[in-house]
Amino acid sequence: MGRIKTKLVKRATNKLVDKHRQDFKQNFEENKKLVSRFADISSTKIRNVVAGYVTRLMNAKKDI
């Protein structure tokens, strides 16, 4: 069982991935810095959740 992502997180992540897909990596630490640069997210926790979801999407893309 995993944690459920809210609509806010999924919507923000999908917008970022659509605009900056080529910039994101399969590494959480790098994605965390990129999310901070591309989006104005004041909450550290939300930033980390978005970066984790970006990483998950990038890893899923690799497997396909």
Buried (B, 14 or more C-beta within 10 A) or exposed (E): EEEEBEEEBEEBBEEBBEEBEEEBBBBBEBBBEBBBEBBEBEEEEBBBBBBBBBBBBBEEEEEE
